């Protein structure tokens, strides 16, 4: 049964199905959609994949759409509140409070925004930075360089004409040693979000000593999600590809490693 948790007064909510058994941790999923809509192919199919690996998943329905523009920090605050709420639920149930964020395309931008701005006191949420900090982030063909989208509806919806907000949300500029462990993947032939953005983000993580992993696949269009038959979208040439689909198994292995190191207090000790 699908349940929902209200996040704020804007209508943002977390959707989830209660796992059987004791979860290893939690994953908050941010579907993509250029901040204009939310892709269902990057929601429940992804949640069920991580749940098979033992992680309780939550899908964040965050604010999108030109009718809400400019969104500014609203989605970022919603994700921060979601991470805090998920941790609270895990703690109340006596479960592991390890919490990762996972985003696709624009949802990857949102996940990365929290990854680099979790310790920004100006968010004004009344929560400690440690409460909203992701323990890991998974960035799938993520938008990490807004200047690539100057003039695009994505930027108009997110920032409007606010240059200061545009700079704040150029997430790659804010990578530090406090950025959470990160897993990135991208296809080289993605024509909507340049693979160079993920490569540049990875270079920033390396320069700052962040525990990180990047997988690049030689072929594939934008928006492949799991790249399995279940999420095929032939009209947009999103065809199942077993090679690209291997990203999820690699990611689950990586997540278990980060979870173990987090438990041993290797990170944020």
C-alpha positions as CSV (number, residue, x, y, z in Angstrom):
1,X,0.0,0.0,0.0
2,X,1.3,3.4,-0.9
3,X,1.4,6.0,1.9
4,X,2.2,9.7,1.8
5,X,3.8,12.2,4.2
6,X,3.2,15.9,3.8
7,X,6.4,17.8,3.7
8,X,5.3,21.5,3.8
9,X,2.4,23.8,3.0
10,X,3.1,23.9,-0.7
11,X,1.9,20.3,-1.3
12,X,5.2,18.6,-1.5
13,X,5.0,15.0,-0.2
14,X,6.9,11.8,0.3
15,X,5.4,8.6,-1.2
16,X,6.5,5.2,0.0
17,X,5.6,1.6,0.5
18,X,6.6,0.1,3.8
19,X,9.3,-2.6,3.4
20,X,9.1,-5.9,5.0
21,X,12.1,-6.6,7.2
22,X,14.6,-4.3,8.7
23,X,16.0,-1.8,6.2
24,X,19.8,-1.2,5.8
25,X,19.0,2.5,5.4
26,X,16.8,4.9,3.4
27,X,16.9,6.4,-0.1
28,X,15.0,9.6,-1.0
29,X,14.4,9.7,-4.8
30,X,14.0,12.9,-6.8
31,X,12.6,12.2,-10.3
32,X,13.7,14.4,-13.2
33,X,11.6,16.5,-15.5
34,X,13.4,19.9,-16.0
35,X,11.7,21.3,-12.9
36,X,8.6,21.4,-15.1
37,X,7.1,18.0,-14.3
38,X,8.1,14.7,-12.5
39,X,9.0,11.6,-14.5
40,X,7.2,8.5,-13.3
41,X,9.9,6.4,-15.0
42,X,12.4,7.7,-12.5
43,X,10.2,7.2,-9.4
44,X,8.6,3.8,-8.5
45,X,10.7,1.6,-10.7
46,X,13.9,3.0,-9.1
47,X,12.4,2.7,-5.6
48,X,11.6,-1.0,-6.1
49,X,15.1,-1.6,-7.4
50,X,16.8,-0.2,-4.3
51,X,14.2,-1.9,-2.0
52,X,15.4,-5.2,-3.5
53,X,18.8,-4.3,-2.1
54,X,17.3,-3.7,1.4
55,X,16.8,0.1,1.4
56,X,13.5,1.8,2.4
57,X,12.7,4.2,-0.5
58,X,10.8,7.4,-0.5
59,X,9.8,9.3,-3.7
60,X,9.8,13.1,-3.2
61,X,7.1,15.0,-5.1
62,X,8.7,18.4,-5.0
63,X,7.4,21.7,-6.4
64,X,7.7,22.0,-10.2
65,X,6.1,23.9,-13.1
66,X,6.1,27.4,-14.5
67,X,3.0,28.2,-12.6
68,X,5.2,28.1,-9.5
69,X,8.1,29.9,-11.0
70,X,10.6,31.0,-10.0
71,X,11.0,28.0,-7.7
72,X,14.3,29.3,-6.2
73,X,15.3,27.4,-3.1
74,X,11.8,25.8,-2.6
75,X,12.6,22.3,-4.0
76,X,15.9,22.4,-2.1
77,X,14.2,23.2,1.2
78,X,11.6,20.5,0.5
79,X,14.3,17.9,0.0
80,X,16.1,19.0,3.2
81,X,12.9,18.6,5.1
82,X,12.3,15.2,3.5
83,X,15.7,14.0,4.5
84,X,15.1,15.2,8.1
85,X,11.7,13.5,8.2
86,X,13.1,10.2,6.8
87,X,15.8,10.1,9.4
88,X,13.3,10.8,12.1
89,X,11.1,7.9,11.0
90,X,14.1,5.6,10.9
91,X,15.2,6.7,14.4
92,X,11.7,6.3,15.8
93,X,11.5,2.7,14.5
94,X,15.0,1.8,15.8
95,X,16.3,1.5,12.2
96,X,19.6,2.6,10.7
97,X,19.3,6.4,10.0
98,X,21.7,6.2,7.0
99,X,19.9,8.3,4.3
100,X,21.0,8.8,0.7
101,X,19.5,11.1,-1.9
102,X,19.1,9.9,-5.5
103,X,18.2,12.2,-8.4
104,X,17.8,12.0,-12.2
105,X,18.5,14.9,-14.5
106,X,16.9,17.9,-12.9
107,X,16.2,15.7,-9.9
108,X,20.0,15.1,-9.8
109,X,20.5,18.8,-9.7
110,X,18.2,18.9,-6.7
111,X,20.0,16.1,-5.0
112,X,23.4,17.8,-5.7
113,X,22.0,21.1,-4.4
114,X,21.4,19.6,-1.0
115,X,24.7,17.8,-1.2
116,X,26.6,21.1,-1.5
117,X,24.3,23.4,0.5
118,X,23.3,21.2,3.5
119,X,25.3,23.4,5.8
120,X,23.9,26.7,4.6
121,X,22.4,28.4,7.6
122,X,20.4,30.8,5.4
123,X,18.0,27.9,4.4
124,X,16.2,28.9,7.6
125,X,14.5,25.6,8.3
126,X,15.0,25.5,12.0
127,X,16.9,22.2,11.7
128,X,20.5,21.5,12.4
129,X,22.8,21.0,9.4
130,X,23.6,17.5,10.4
131,X,19.8,16.6,10.4
132,X,19.4,17.5,6.7
133,X,22.8,16.3,5.4
134,X,22.6,13.4,3.0
135,X,24.9,10.5,3.9
136,X,25.4,9.7,0.2
137,X,24.1,11.0,-3.1
138,X,23.4,9.2,-6.4
139,X,23.5,11.5,-9.4
140,X,22.1,10.0,-12.6
141,X,22.8,12.1,-15.8
142,X,22.4,15.0,-13.5
143,X,22.2,18.7,-14.4
144,X,25.2,20.1,-12.5
145,X,26.1,23.1,-14.7
146,X,23.2,25.5,-15.2
147,X,25.1,27.7,-17.6
148,X,24.6,24.9,-20.1
149,X,20.9,25.7,-19.9
150,X,21.0,29.4,-20.1
151,X,17.7,30.5,-21.7
152,X,16.2,27.0,-21.3
153,X,12.8,26.7,-19.5
154,X,14.6,24.8,-16.7
155,X,16.5,27.9,-15.7
156,X,13.5,30.2,-16.2
157,X,11.4,27.9,-14.0
158,X,14.1,27.6,-11.3
159,X,15.7,31.0,-11.2
160,X,13.7,33.4,-13.3
161,X,15.9,36.5,-13.8
162,X,17.6,36.2,-10.4
163,X,21.3,36.1,-11.2
164,X,22.2,35.6,-7.5
165,X,20.0,32.5,-7.4
166,X,21.5,31.2,-10.6
167,X,24.9,31.4,-9.1
168,X,23.8,29.8,-5.9
169,X,22.4,26.8,-7.8
170,X,25.5,26.3,-10.0
171,X,26.2,23.4,-7.7
172,X,29.6,22.3,-9.0
173,X,31.1,25.6,-7.7
174,X,30.2,24.6,-4.1
175,X,31.8,21.2,-3.8
176,X,34.0,21.0,-0.7
177,X,35.4,18.2,1.5
178,X,32.1,18.2,3.3
179,X,30.2,17.1,0.2
180,X,28.7,13.6,0.8
181,X,30.1,10.5,-0.9
182,X,28.8,10.5,-4.4
183,X,28.0,8.0,-7.2
184,X,27.6,9.4,-10.7
185,X,26.7,7.8,-14.0
186,X,26.1,9.2,-17.5
187,X,26.0,8.2,-21.1
188,X,28.6,9.8,-23.4
189,X,26.1,10.4,-26.2
190,X,23.5,12.2,-24.0
191,X,22.5,15.2,-26.1
192,X,20.3,16.9,-23.5
193,X,22.7,17.0,-20.5
194,X,26.4,17.0,-21.4
195,X,28.5,14.1,-20.1
196,X,31.2,16.8,-19.5
197,X,29.1,18.1,-16.6
198,X,29.3,14.8,-14.7
199,X,33.0,14.6,-15.5
200,X,33.6,18.1,-14.2
201,X,31.6,17.4,-11.1
202,X,33.7,14.3,-10.5
203,X,36.9,16.2,-10.9
204,X,35.6,18.6,-8.2
205,X,34.9,15.7,-5.9
206,X,38.4,14.3,-6.5
207,X,40.1,17.7,-5.9
208,X,38.3,17.9,-2.5
209,X,39.0,14.3,-1.4
210,X,35.3,13.2,-1.6
211,X,34.7,9.4,-1.7
212,X,33.2,9.1,-5.2
213,X,32.6,6.9,-8.2
214,X,31.7,7.7,-11.8
215,X,30.5,5.4,-14.5
216,X,30.4,6.5,-18.2
217,X,28.6,4.4,-20.8
218,X,29.5,4.9,-24.5
219,X,26.0,4.9,-25.9
220,X,22.5,5.9,-24.8
221,X,20.1,8.9,-24.9
222,X,19.1,11.1,-22.0
223,X,16.6,9.8,-19.5
224,X,17.2,6.1,-19.5
225,X,16.3,5.6,-15.9
226,X,17.1,2.0,-15.0
227,X,17.7,1.2,-18.8
228,X,15.5,-2.0,-18.3
229,X,12.5,-3.2,-20.3
230,X,10.2,-2.0,-17.6
231,X,11.1,1.7,-18.2
232,X,11.5,1.7,-22.0
233,X,10.2,4.7,-23.9
234,X,10.6,3.8,-27.6
235,X,9.1,7.1,-28.8
236,X,12.1,8.9,-27.3
237,X,14.5,6.1,-28.3
238,X,14.9,5.1,-24.6
239,X,15.5,1.4,-25.2
240,X,16.6,-1.2,-22.7
241,X,20.3,-1.7,-22.6
242,X,21.8,-4.4,-20.3
243,X,25.2,-2.7,-20.3
244,X,23.8,0.7,-19.1
245,X,21.4,-1.1,-16.8
246,X,24.4,-2.4,-14.9
247,X,24.7,1.0,-13.2
248,X,22.1,0.1,-10.6
249,X,23.9,-3.1,-9.4
250,X,27.2,-1.1,-9.3
251,X,25.4,1.6,-7.3
252,X,23.8,-0.8,-4.8
253,X,27.2,-2.3,-4.1
254,X,28.7,1.2,-3.7
255,X,25.9,2.2,-1.4
256,X,26.5,-0.8,0.8
257,X,30.2,0.2,1.0
258,X,29.4,3.8,2.0
259,X,26.8,2.6,4.5
260,X,29.4,0.3,6.1
261,X,32.0,3.1,6.3
262,X,29.3,5.5,7.6
263,X,28.4,2.9,10.4
264,X,32.1,2.7,11.2
265,X,32.2,6.5,11.4
266,X,34.8,6.8,8.6
267,X,32.7,9.7,7.2
268,X,31.7,12.7,9.3
269,X,33.4,11.4,12.4
